[in-house]
Amino acid sequence: MSTNATDKIRPKNRNIGTKVAEMEYNQINNLVNKGLYLNSADFLREAIREKLRNINEINIKEMDHDTAKNKIINYCKENRKVLLSDIADDLELDIFLVNDIIDELINEGRLKE
């Protein structure tokens, strides 16, 4: 097989460098030492793949501001203590839109922090 044909079959790889906290580093090494991963790079590749799968599964509904605001108000009435991420996930709304609307509702005195 020629080099050109091999290059077309094999995907190109890129390197990503990052720093992690010592605690995270030790946790990863413990998993490697237990034989769950070949090495830290193997762990990171799997973590990246899992994160990308999760992100791709998120569906964000398109809706106008007022409709989203009413849905968020109802959600907050049903669920007294909520996180922005829970609202965004459960209502399938963009997290930035949810943040803006929550700020609006707090400024209007309709929600408390």
C-alpha positions in Angstrom: 0.0 0.0 0.0 1.4 3.4 -0.9 1.9 6.2 1.7 -0.9 8.3 0.1 -3.4 5.5 0.3 -2.5 4.9 4.0 -2.9 8.6 4.8 -6.4 8.6 3.3 -7.5 5.6 5.5 -5.9 6.7 8.8 -7.4 9.8 10.5 -5.0 12.6 11.4 -4.3 12.9 15.0 -3.5 16.1 17.0 -1.9 16.6 20.4 -3.6 18.5 23.2 -1.6 19.5 26.3 -3.2 20.3 29.6 -2.4 20.7 33.2 -4.5 19.1 35.9 -4.5 19.4 39.7 -2.3 17.0 41.6 -5.4 15.3 43.1 -6.8 14.7 39.6 -3.4 13.5 38.4 -3.2 11.0 41.3 -6.7 9.8 40.7 -5.9 9.1 37.0 -2.7 7.3 37.9 -4.6 5.2 40.4 -7.0 4.1 37.6 -4.0 3.3 35.3 -2.3 1.3 38.1 -5.5 -0.7 38.6 -5.4 -1.6 35.0 -8.5 0.2 33.9 -6.6 2.3 31.4 -3.3 1.7 29.5 -1.9 5.1 30.5 -3.0 8.6 31.3 -3.4 9.4 27.6 -5.8 6.5 27.2 -7.8 7.9 30.1 -7.9 11.4 28.6 -8.9 10.1 25.1 -11.8 8.2 26.7 -12.9 11.2 28.8 -12.8 13.4 25.8 -14.9 11.0 23.7 -17.5 10.6 26.5 -17.8 14.4 27.0 -18.2 14.9 23.2 -20.9 12.2 23.1 -22.8 13.9 26.0 -22.6 17.3 24.3 -23.9 15.9 21.0 -26.9 14.4 22.8 -28.1 17.8 24.1 -31.0 19.1 22.1 -31.6 22.8 22.4 -35.1 24.0 21.5 -35.5 27.2 19.7 -38.2 29.4 21.3 -38.8 33.1 21.7 -37.8 34.9 24.9 -41.3 35.3 26.4 -42.1 31.6 25.9 -38.8 30.5 27.5 -39.4 32.9 30.4 -42.8 31.5 31.1 -41.5 27.9 31.0 -38.7 28.9 33.4 -41.2 30.6 35.8 -43.3 27.4 35.8 -40.2 25.2 36.3 -39.1 27.3 39.2 -42.6 27.1 40.8 -42.5 23.3 40.5 -38.9 22.9 41.7 -38.1 25.2 44.6 -34.3 24.9 44.5 -32.9 24.6 41.1 -29.6 25.0 39.2 -29.2 26.9 36.0 -27.9 23.7 34.3 -30.9 21.7 35.5 -33.3 24.2 34.0 -31.4 24.3 30.8 -31.2 20.5 30.5 -34.7 19.8 31.6 -36.3 22.5 29.4 -33.7 21.9 26.6 -32.8 25.6 26.5 -29.5 27.4 25.9 -27.7 27.9 29.3 -27.0 31.5 28.4 -30.6 32.3 27.7 -31.6 30.6 31.0 -29.0 32.7 32.8 -30.3 36.0 31.2 -33.9 35.2 32.0 -33.1 34.2 35.6 -31.2 37.5 36.1 -34.2 39.3 34.7 -36.6 37.5 37.1 -34.3 38.3 40.0 -34.2 42.0 39.0 -38.0 42.0 38.7 -38.2 40.6 42.2 -40.0 37.4 40.9 -37.2 35.1 42.0 -34.7 35.1 44.8 -31.1 34.0 44.5 
